[in-house]
Amino acid sequence: MNKSNPQPVTAGTASAVQEDTPYAYRDLALKSRREIHILKRLVTRFVATCTGRSPLLDKKLAEFRELLHVTQDVSPLIPRLAIIERMVGQHDMTQKKAESHLSAQFHASGETLKRVPGLPAQLKRDLRDLLSQPADDQTTRTQQLVKLLQLYERAVTLQAVRPGARHSETTLEQDQIRRIADELQNLIIELDLDGEAGQRLLDIRQQLLDALSPATIIALTLESLKLILEATHAERRASQAFLAQVNDNLIAISQQNTRAYDHAHSLRQDHQRIDTLLGGTIANIERDLSAPSADATALSRSLAHALADLKALADENEALKNREQSLVEQLAHNQNQLNAVAEQTMDQRRRLGDQERKLLLDPLTRVYNRAALHDRLEHEYRLWRKYQHDFCLAVIDIDHFKEVNVQFGHLVGDKALKIIARSIYQCLRDTDFIARFGGEEFVVLLPDADETTRTDILANVSHTIRQLPLKFKNQRVSITASIGATLFSGSDTPTHVLERADQALYQAKNAGRNQIIWC
């Protein structure tokens, strides 16, 4: 407004300003209270999901929940908290699967240690007691892992200092040593950890592919356990740090929104006060103009006072506009911060999604792993029980594959496994399933496949593998596969069917390999 030449204020304009502004702020306050009520319900669910992860996180969540009781306009937080809630759920699922792998590694390592000859009776009792103890939570599992590491250290020390230690290394049969090494390197492949721990585990896997002594396998197993434990702790710390950062950001935004709401409330009161003063000034002018006995001098003096009041109100109104602009800028800043938090949570969500997919894929061949096979087999088994359609399971084993590794090296063997897995996958239908069962073994599921279909598919798999153009230094590498297949029937369970298919596979191998045996 130009102060040197003020514009006249009409009664109609003042009345509109007086009526519209309070109602608008009242509606804003009602909307804010409704949204805060919804937000509190979501945060209560979020707190229940996250409680128990760490004392620091529990404290911050409690502080955030307390702040919401005094927060007014925090509506921009509602969709973001929904994203965080879903992210925490996915994180829990990933953590449970990782803990399941860790538990399997724990028992496998314990069983490996039990087969080491010459261990003292007390150490064997300690190991037996440790393996029989249940792990109800992650803290208990961590304590058990530490105890298992201590038992490994005692066993390695005893093997090193005992006079007959070198002689005892020969007591384990070579096939048992090889089987332990193969199982450990397969577990390393399934874990597929990232970072330095993942790289070191890959180095250990490469060592396990060579001929090793029992003492070396024990040492490598011990190191693998330490690396897995460190990687698990690092992942947990990273997740806790991320959640703590998100909550710190949300608390800061909540506090800023609280101040913004207080500012808006103050502006509404100032607008109401100006409207009241403006109405009074207009009423005084109207009264003076309508007074029949008013002379020109008194009227002029009255109008001058009224003009001064209007100028003062105009100045206050201009100041309110500046404050409103500051409030708009603050809200825009808060929105930018919320967008940044949302981007962080989406990045974390994508990362967790990638981890979840990796947990179900074999890192080498990129087909599904044993964990995914278990889930899919259970699903198809329930469908078979319900509809009783033909359901075929087959185990495929590459013949003499260890000789390929010995003759051409493990890198060539790994490359061949990738090509073989892709070739088997291409022979299957969209509804079929393939998983790497371990080493050079694959399992395929053929649901709802009649006799002609399943026979043709497995024959095509065998023929395709046999015709693969594998070469190394211009020398053709001949690859064949033995296949054991069976059908679900009667009161079968997935375990029974896997055992029956495995028996058929051994029959195929004993019959000369490179053939399909139905059991």
N, C-alpha and C positions, 0 to 999 in steps of 0.2 A: 504494500500500500504506500502511495506517495504521501509523505507526512506534510509537505508544503501545500498540497492541494487535495485534502481528504475527500473521498467520495461519500455522498449521503447514504445513510443506512435506512432502509425503509422498514416499516413494521412487519411487512410480509416476510422479508428476508430474515429478519431476526427471529421471527416465530418459527420458520423452517429449520434454522440452525439449532434453535432451542429444542425442537421436538425430535429431529432425526438423530442427532448425536447421542443422547442418552440411551435411546432404544438400540442403536447399533452396538454400543459398548455392552449393554445388558445382554444382547444376544451372543456377543463374543464370549462373555463370562460364562453363560449357560453352556455353550458349546465346549468351552475349555474344561468345565467341571465334568461333563459327560466323558470326554476323551481321557481325562485323568483317571476316572473310575475304571475304564477299559484297560488303560495302561497298567494300573496297579494289579489287575488280575493276571495280565501277561507276565509281569515282573515276578509275581508270586510263583508262577509256574517255572519261570526261568531260574529263580533262586533255588527251588526244590530240585531242579535238574543238576545244578552246579554244586550244591552243598556237599561238603565232604571231600573235595578235591585237594584243598590245602587250607590251612588256617588263614593265610593272607587273603586268599580269594573269598573265603567265607566272611571275613571281616569287611572286605570291600563291598560284597553283595549286601550285607546287613546295613552298611552305611548308605548304600544306594537306595535300599528299600525305605530307610528312615527319611531320606531326603524327599522321596515322593510324597510323603504325608504333608509336606509344606510347599510342594511344587504346584503351580497352577497351570500355566499354559505350556505343556510339553507334548502337544499332539504330534509334532514331526518325529518323535521317538518311536511311535507305535509300529510302523512298518519295519523299522530297522531292528527292533527287538524281536520281531517275528523271524527275521532272517537269522539272527544270532541264536534263537531258540532251536531252529532246525540244524544250524551248524553244530551246536553242542550235542544234539542227538546223534548226528553222523560221527562226531568225534568219539563218542562213547562206543559206537558200534565198531569203529576201527580199532580202538584200544582193546576191546574184548577179543577181537580176532588176533591181534598181536599177542595178547596174553595167552591165548590158546596155543599159538605156535611156541611161545616160550615154555609153556607147561609141557608140551610134547618133547621139546629139546631137553628139558630137565630130566624127564623120566628116561629118555633114550640114553643120555649121558650116564645116569645112574646105573642103568642096566649094563652099559659098556664097562663101567668101573667094577661091577660085580664079577665080570668074567676074567678080570686080571688075576693070575694065579699068585699064590704065595702071600696074600694079604693077611695081616694079623686078625685073629678072631674078633678083637674089640672093634677094629675098624670096620669089619663086615657087619657087626651088630649095629654100629652107629649108622652105617649106610642103609641097612634094612629098616631101621627105625625112621630114618629121614624120609625114605621113599614111601613109607606107609602113612606118614602124617598128611592129613588133608590141608589144603590151602584155601581158606575161606575168603581171603582178600589179598590185594597186591602186596601189602606190607609183609604178610606171612610168606608169600611166594619169594619175595626178595631175600628174606632171612634164610629161607631154605636154599636158595641159590648160593648165598654166601657160605653156608655150611657145606654145600656140595663142593665148592671151590676149595675149601679148607681140607676136605677129605681127599680131593685130587692131589693137593700139595703134599699131604702126608704119604699118599701112595707113591707119588713120583720120588719123594725123598727116600722112602724105604727101598724102592727098586734101585736107586742109584748107589746107596751105601751098602746094601746087602752083598756079601761075597758072591753068592750064586745068582746075582741079578742078571748078568749077561746070559747065563745058561737058561734062566727062566723065560727069556724072551722067545726061545724056540719051542716052548710048551704050547703056545697058541698055534693052532693050525693055520696055514696060510690062507685058506678060504675064509676062515672066521675073521682074520685081520682085514682081508679085502672087503668082506661084507660090512664090517664096521666103518671102514673108510668110505665105502660107497654110500651108506646110509647118512653119514655125516655130510658128505658133499652134496647129496640130494637135499638135505635140510637147509643147507646154506643157499642153494639155488631157490628154494621156496621162500625163504625169508626176504631175499632181494632188498637188502638195506642200502641206504644211500650214504654219501659222505665217506669220511676216512674209514669208519668201521666197515662199511660195505665193501670198500676196495680191499681192505685187509682180509676180509672173509673170502673174497674172490681169490686172493693170493693163497690162502689156506686151502681152498678147494683145489687149486692147481697142484699144490703139493700132495693132496690126498689122492690124486689120480696116479701117482707114482707108487712104487713098492716102498712100504714104510715098516718100521719096527713097531711093536706094541707101545714102547715107551714114547716114541715120537707121536703116535696117534693120540695117546693120552695127553701129551703136552699140547697138541693142536686142538683137542677137544676142550681142554681147560682154557686156552686162549679164545676159542670160539665163544664159550660161555661168557667170558668177561666182555668180549666185544658186543654180544647180544644184549647183555645187561646194561652196558654203557649207552648203546643206541636207544634202548627202551627208556632209560632215564632222560636222555637228551630230548627225545620226542615229547616226553611228559613235561619237561621244563619249558620247552618251546610252546606247547599248548597252553600251559599255565601263564606264561608271559604274555601270550597273545590275548587271552581272556582278561588278564589284569589290565592290559593297555586299553582294550575296548571299554571296559568298565570305567577306567579313569576318564576316558574321553566322554563317555555318556554322563558321568557325574559332572564334569566341567560344563557340558552343554546344558544339563539340567539346572545347574546353578545360574548360568547365563539366562536361561529362559525364565527362571524365577525373578531375576532382576528386571527382565524385560516386561514381565507381567505387572510387577509393581510399578514400573514406569508408566505402562499403559493405564493402570488404575489411577495413578496420580494425574495423568493427562485428562482422563475422563472427569475427575473432580474439578480440575482447573477450568475445563470447558463449561461445566455446569455453573461454576462460579461466575465466569465471564458472561454466560447467557443470562444469569440472574441480574448482574449489574447492568447489562445492556438493556434488559427489559425495564429495570427501574429508571434508567436514564431516559428511555423513550417515553415512559409514563409521565415523568416530570416535564418533559418538553410539551407533550400533549396537554397536560394540565395547565401549564403556563400560557400556551397559545389559546386555550379555550376560556381562560379567566376573563370575564367582561370588564373588570376594573383595572386590568394591567396597563400601565403606561409604557411608552416606548423605551424609556431608560431602564426600568425594571426588567422588561422583557429582553432587552439586549444583554443585560447583565446575566440573566438566567440562561440565555442561549450560550453565552460565552463559557459559563461553568459547564453546561452540558457538552459543548464542543471539547473542552479540556478533558472531560471524563471519557468522551468517545475516543480521543487521541490516545489516552492512557490504555483503554481497552484494546485499541488497535495495536499498540506496542506489545501488550501481553499476548495478543493473538499471534503476532509475528514470532514471538519467542516460543510459543507453543508449537508453531509450524517447524521451527528449527529442532525442537525436542522430538517431534514426531519423525522428522527426517533421520535424526540420530537413532531412534528406535527402529526404523525400517532398515537402516544399515546394520544394526546389531542383529536383527532377525536374519538378514541376508548372510551375515558372517556365520551365524549358528547353522543355517541351512548348508553352507559350504562344508562346515565341520561334519555335519551328519552325512553328507555325500561322501566325504573322505572315509568315515567309519564304515559306511555301507560298502565302499570299494574294498576296504581291508577284509571285511567279512566275506565278500564274494570271492576274493583271492584265496582266502583260507578254505572256503567251501570247495573251490575247484581243486585245491591241493589235496584235500581230504578225499574228494571223489577220485582223483588219480591214484591215491594210495589204496583206496578200496578196490579199484579195478586191478591194481597190481597184485593185491592179495589173492586174487582168483586166477591169475595167469602165471604160467610157467615162464620165467624170465628168458630162458634159452630158446625154447621152441615157439613161444607166443601162443600156444594152445592152452586150454584150461589145466589147472593143477589138481592135486588130490582133494584139496578142500572144496573146490568147485564141483568135482566129481561127486563127493559125498552129498552135497546139497541137491544136485540135479538127480542123482540116483534115488534119493528119498522122494523127490517130487514125482518122478516117473513111476516109482513103485506104488505110490498112493493112487495114481491114475490107473495103473494096471489092476490094483485090487478093486477099484470101483467099476471099471469097464471091461476087464478081462480080455483086452486086445492082445495080439501077439507082441511080445516084448523080448528083444534079443540083446544079450550082452556078450561082447567079444574082447579077449585080451590078445594084443598083438606084440610080439617080441621079435626084435631084429636079430637074425642069426649071426653068431660069431662076431658080435659087434666089438667086443674087447680086442679081438685080433686087429680090427681096423684101427683102433686107438694105438695099439702097439706098433703096427706096421707103418702107419702114416702120421701118427701124432694126434693128440687130443683136440687140437684146433680143427683138424680135418674131420675128426669124429663129431665135434659140435656142429660144424657146418652141415655135415650129412644128416644129423638129427633134425636140424631146422628144415631141410629140404624134404625129409621123409614125413615130418609132421604136417607140413603144408600139402604134400601130395595126398596123404590120407584124408585130410580135411576136404580137399577138392573132390574126393570120391563119394562123399556123404551127401545126404539130402539136407535141406534147410532145417528140418525137424530133428536131425540126428545130432549126436554129441560126441566130442573127442576130448580126452584128457591124457596128459602124461602121468603115468602111474608111478614112475620112478626109473632112473637109469635109461635103458632103451626099451622100456615097456610102455604101451599105450592101451587105454581102454576106450572102446566105442560103445555107445548106446544107440540101438535102432528100435525106437518105439513104433508100434503100429506098422510093422513090416511083415508082409506075408512071406511064405517060404521062398517064392521066386525072387522077391525083392531083396531079402536079406542074403540069400545065396549069391545073387549077382553082385551086390555091394561088396561083400567080403572077397569074392573072387577078383573083382576089379581092384581092390586094395592090394591084394597079393601080386597081381600082374603088374600094377603100376609101380610098386616098390622094386620088383624084379627088373623092370625096364628103365629105371632111373639112370640118366647119363652122367653118373658121378665119375669124375676124373681127378687125378692128382699127379702133376708133372707128366701129363700126357699118358698116364697109366690108368686104365679104367678100373674103378672100384666096384666089384660085384656085390650087390646087397640083396638078400632075401629075407623073408619074414615067416615065422611060424604063428599060427592063429588058433586059439582055442575059443570055441563059441558054445553058447547054451541059451535056452529059453526059460523064462519064468513060468512056473507051473505049480499047481497044488497049493501047498502051504509054504512056498519058498519065501525067504527073506533075502535082502540084498547081500548079506554075508554068505548065505548058502550058495547063492548064484555065483558070486565072485570065486568062491572056493571051487565050485564045479568047473567054471571056465578055466581056472588055473590048472586044474587036473587035466582038462582037455589040451591045454597048451603043452604040458609036460609030455603028454602022449604024442603030440605032434613033433616035439623035439626028439623023443626017443625013436620015433618012426622014421627019422632021417631029415627032419626040418623041412622048411620051404613047403608047407602044406597046411590045410585047414582041417581041424578035427572038431566034430560036433559031439557034445556030451549031453 
